[in-house]
Amino acid sequence: MSFQNRHYFLGRVSYDAWGNYQPEDNTDPEEQKVWEAVHSKNKFVFSSQNREDENAVFINSDIAQKVSEIKNQGGKDIWLYGGASLIKTFIQLNLIDTYRISVHPIALGKGKPLFEDLKERLNLKLIKTNIFKSGVVQLIYEA
C-alpha cells in the first residue's frame, strides 16, 4: 500500500475503529512505520454527527463542495476508506477518479453490496491488477 497520499477520507465507523489506533510498543517496526505514515496525514471524516476532534475534520454537509475544495489543494491522491454507504455517496456525487477494489478469498454469505442503488451505469477501465501472496487480488480501475 502506498502512503504517498496527503489526505485520508474516512467514514465515522472506520475512523472510530482505526483513525486514532496506536500499535503496541512491541509491534513490528515496519507496522509502526505504517501507522506513523497513516497518522501523519490529514484526516477528513464524513459523518452525520457534528463532532469536534483534534485529529480529524468532521464533514456532515456540502460533501461535493468540500471534497472539491480539498482536491484543489493539490498534492497526491486521496485515500477513501469507509463502508458501503460512504462509498455509495461518493459514487453518486461522481467524486471518485480511481477505484482500487480488493477481492479477498473469503465468502461471507451476506453483507452490504458495494454498488447498490446506482443511478446510472459506471463504465470503468481496468488499468492494473495486483496479486498478493495472501490470495487477495486488487483491481485498479479509472472512472
N, C-alpha and C positions, 0 to 999 in steps of 0.2 A: 504494500500500500504506500502510495506517495503522500508525503506530508508537506508538499510544496504549497498547499492551499494557504490562503491568508485568513479565510473566514470559514466557519462551520455554521450551517443551518441545522437546527435540531427541533424535533417535536418535544413537547414538555415531558412526556413519559421517558423518552430517550435521554433527555437532559437530566432528569431526576435520577436515572439509573447510572449514567456514565459521565455527565457533564463535569462533575467535581471529583470523580473517582481518583483515588490515590493508591498506587500499589504499595504492598507491604515493603518494609525495609529489606527483607531477604529475597525480593523478586529479582529475577534475572536482569542484569544491567541493560540488555537490549530492550526488554519490555519497558523498563523505566524510561529509556530514551524515547520510546514511542509515546508514552503518556506525557512526558515533558513537551514533546512536539505538539501533541494534541492541545495541551493546556496553554501553550504559548500563542494560540490563535484567538481571534475574535469570535465569540460565540453569540449567535442570534437564535433565540428560542421562540417558536411560533406556538402560541397558546391562547385559549380563550380567557385564561387567568391574567389579571393585571397584577404583575408581581415585580418586585424590585430584587435585584441580585447583583452583587458586586462583580461576579464573574461572567455575567451574560447580560445581553439586552433582550428584553421580552417584547415581542411584537404581537399585538392582538387585533390590529385593524390596518386597512390600507396596504395589504400584503404586496400587491403588484407594484405599487408606487415605492414602497420601502425597499423591496428587493432590487428594483431598477436603480435606485439611488446607491445601494451598496455595490451593485455590479459596476456602476460608473466610476467607482473609486479606483478601479484598475487593479492590477496585481494578478495573481494566479487564479486558478479555478476555485470555485466554492464547492465545498462538500456538503451535500444534503443527506442527513441521517435521521430517519424517522419512520413512523409507522405508515400504514397504507392510507390513512385519511390525510396526513400531511402531504404525502407524495401525490395523492389524487388532486389535492388543492393546487399544487404546483403544476401538474399536468393541465388542469382545466384553465389555469391562468397563463399557460404557454411560457413558463419560466424555466424550463429545463432544456439545456442545449445538448448535453451528452448523458446517456443512460449507461450506467455500469450495473449490470444485473448478474448476480452470482447465484448459480444453481448448486445447491448442496445435495449430496447423495443421501437425503433423508426424506421419506414420505410421511408427512404429518397427518394427513387424513382430513384435516379441517383447518380453517383459518380465514383471514380476510383476503380476498383477491386483490392483487396489486392494481390491475387495470379495470376496476369496476366503474360502471356508470360513465364511461367516456361519452362525450357529446359528439365526437367525430373520430374517425379512424386516425391512428398515429402511423405515419409512414416513416419507419426508422431505417437507417442504413448501417449495416454491420461494418465496423471499421477494424475491430481486433477481437481476438479471443485469447484468454489465458487459461491454462490448465495447471492446477496445483496438485502436489503430491497427495493432499488430503482427499482428492476426488472432486473438489469444487471446480466448477467451470465458470469463468467470468466472461460475459458477453458485453462488448462495448459498442454502443450504437450512437450515431449522431441523429439528432431530431431533424 
